[in-house]
C-alpha cells in the first residue's frame, strides 16, 4: 500500500483520520481471514493506483476489520473488501467486493 493511503491500526486512529480530513474520505476495509486475504491484496493495488490520481481531493484510509471493531460495527461492514465514501463524516456511498480500477473510479466519480 502506498504512502498516500493512511492505515488505521485502531478505532481511535480511524476516527482521528476521519476528523482531520478536509476532503471526502474513502474508507477501505480489509480482512485477514483466508477468504479475504487475496481479494484484499488485489484491492491494495487498485486503491494504491487511485490514490495516485486523487491526491489532494480524497483521503484514503485502509482499515483492518479485526483491528477496528467499533468502526466496523458502526458502519455495518460485514465483509472484506468493503468501501465507504464519506463526506463531512456522512456515508454517501458503500461498495463491496473486488473492483477493477475503472469500476472504483466510476464509484468515486459518481459520488464525489
Secondary structure, 3 states (H helix, E strand, C coil): CCCCEEEECCHHHHHHHHHHCCCCEEEEEECCCHHHHHHHHHHHHHHHHHHHHCCCCCEEEEEECCCCHHHHHHCCCCCCCEEEEEECCEEEEEEECCCCHHHHHHHHHHHC
